[in-house]
């Protein structure tokens, strides 16, 4: 059985990425337009265009991983 990616998980990952980067990162879902997208600047700048929830989760995890590797010089 596959793990389900929930709205709460995506919102929490966006909050973590927001705190790490200092940007106002938000996620929103519009299934009629293709799924989830990730924005900054109160929705005025799209940093990830619409995709499914798992891709959105991977994108947000990638932001956190990128910050982590920069801070640890890994």
C-alpha positions as semicolon CSV with decimal commas, in nm:
position;residue;x (nm);y (nm);z (nm)
1;X;0,000;0,000;0,000
2;X;0,140;0,340;-0,101
3;X;0,170;0,628;0,139
4;X;-0,076;0,909;0,072
5;X;0,048;1,267;0,050
6;X;-0,196;1,491;0,236
7;X;-0,267;1,862;0,229
8;X;-0,139;1,894;0,586
9;X;0,193;1,732;0,492
10;X;0,242;1,971;0,200
11;X;0,150;2,274;0,409
12;X;0,394;2,167;0,683
13;X;0,672;2,113;0,429
14;X;0,602;2,457;0,282
15;X;0,622;2,610;0,631
16;X;0,954;2,438;0,697
17;X;1,094;2,554;0,362
18;X;0,962;2,904;0,435
19;X;1,141;2,917;0,767
20;X;1,464;2,785;0,618
21;X;1,476;3,023;0,323
22;X;1,312;3,333;0,467
23;X;1,068;3,341;0,175
24;X;0,690;3,323;0,201
25;X;0,649;2,981;0,036
26;X;0,291;2,863;-0,011
27;X;0,119;2,566;-0,174
28;X;-0,224;2,563;-0,330
29;X;-0,435;2,304;-0,503
30;X;-0,666;2,347;-0,798
31;X;-0,748;2,005;-0,944
32;X;-0,935;2,159;-1,235
33;X;-0,612;2,331;-1,344
34;X;-0,377;2,038;-1,291
35;X;-0,307;1,998;-0,920
36;X;-0,063;2,160;-0,681
37;X;0,170;2,452;-0,733
38;X;0,424;2,625;-0,512
39;X;0,439;3,003;-0,499
40;X;0,624;3,285;-0,324
41;X;0,538;3,653;-0,271
42;X;0,177;3,582;-0,170
43;X;0,110;3,383;-0,485
44;X;0,250;3,632;-0,735
45;X;0,555;3,422;-0,832
46;X;0,520;3,055;-0,925
47;X;0,832;2,850;-0,843
48;X;0,677;2,510;-0,931
49;X;0,398;2,485;-1,184
50;X;0,099;2,258;-1,131
51;X;0,172;1,893;-1,071
52;X;0,056;1,605;-0,853
53;X;0,095;1,593;-0,474
54;X;0,395;1,358;-0,477
55;X;0,588;1,584;-0,714
56;X;0,505;1,883;-0,496
57;X;0,627;1,694;-0,188
58;X;0,952;1,607;-0,366
59;X;1,003;1,969;-0,471
60;X;0,956;2,098;-0,116
61;X;1,184;1,827;0,024
62;X;1,441;1,929;-0,237
63;X;1,435;2,288;-0,115
64;X;1,501;2,171;0,242
65;X;1,775;1,932;0,128
66;X;1,943;2,207;-0,073
67;X;1,948;2,439;0,227
68;X;2,080;2,157;0,447
69;X;2,366;2,076;0,210
70;X;2,459;2,442;0,178
71;X;2,470;2,484;0,555
72;X;2,668;2,165;0,620
73;X;2,893;2,201;0,314
74;X;2,823;1,838;0,229
